């Protein structure tokens, strides 16, 4: 009798950033590390704060930031 072991591949873990909500300040701070348009980030922060969206997931913030960029001035 021989022993056989099955190798199973673990499903890739979902990134932590998408699982847990961040504050608006945390998101904007992280965004400013890769996006140097500080005035745009400041405008987004102000608009989100005025709308009362101060805690959400990275994916939700990123989607709204992308939409914010495309708005006419």
C-alpha positions in Angstrom: 0.0 0.0 0.0 1.3 3.4 -0.9 0.2 6.6 0.6 -1.0 9.3 -1.8 -1.4 12.9 -0.9 -3.5 15.2 -2.9 -2.2 18.7 -3.5 -4.8 21.3 -3.5 -4.2 24.8 -4.5 -5.5 27.5 -2.1 -7.7 30.1 -3.7 -5.9 33.4 -3.9 -6.7 35.5 -0.9 -8.7 38.7 -1.5 -6.5 41.8 -0.7 -7.0 43.2 2.7 -7.5 46.7 1.4 -10.7 45.6 -0.3 -12.1 43.7 2.6 -12.0 46.4 5.3 -13.3 49.9 5.1 -10.9 52.8 5.3 -11.5 56.3 6.4 -11.5 59.0 3.8 -8.3 60.5 5.2 -6.6 57.1 5.0 -7.6 56.6 1.4 -6.5 60.1 0.3 -3.2 59.7 2.1 -2.6 56.4 0.3 -3.7 57.9 -3.0 -1.3 60.8 -2.7 1.6 58.3 -2.7 0.9 57.4 -6.3 -1.1 60.3 -7.6 0.7 63.7 -7.4 -2.3 65.8 -8.3 -2.9 67.1 -4.8 -5.5 69.7 -5.8 -7.6 66.9 -7.4 -7.3 64.7 -4.3 -8.2 67.7 -2.1 -11.3 68.4 -4.2 -12.3 64.7 -4.0 -11.8 64.7 -0.3 -14.0 67.8 0.1 -16.7 66.4 -2.2 -16.8 63.1 -0.3 -16.8 64.7 3.1 -19.7 67.0 2.0 -21.6 63.9 0.8 -21.0 62.2 4.2 -19.0 59.4 2.8 -16.2 59.2 5.3 -15.7 55.4 5.6 -15.8 52.9 2.7 -13.7 50.2 0.9 -10.8 51.0 -1.3 -12.6 49.8 -4.4 -15.6 52.0 -3.7 -13.4 55.1 -3.1 -11.4 54.3 -6.2 -14.5 54.0 -8.4 -15.8 57.3 -7.1 -12.4 59.0 -7.5 -12.2 57.8 -11.1 -15.7 59.2 -11.8 -14.7 62.5 -10.0 -11.7 62.9 -12.4 -14.0 62.6 -15.4 -16.4 65.4 -14.2 -16.2 68.7 -16.1 -14.6 71.5 -14.2 
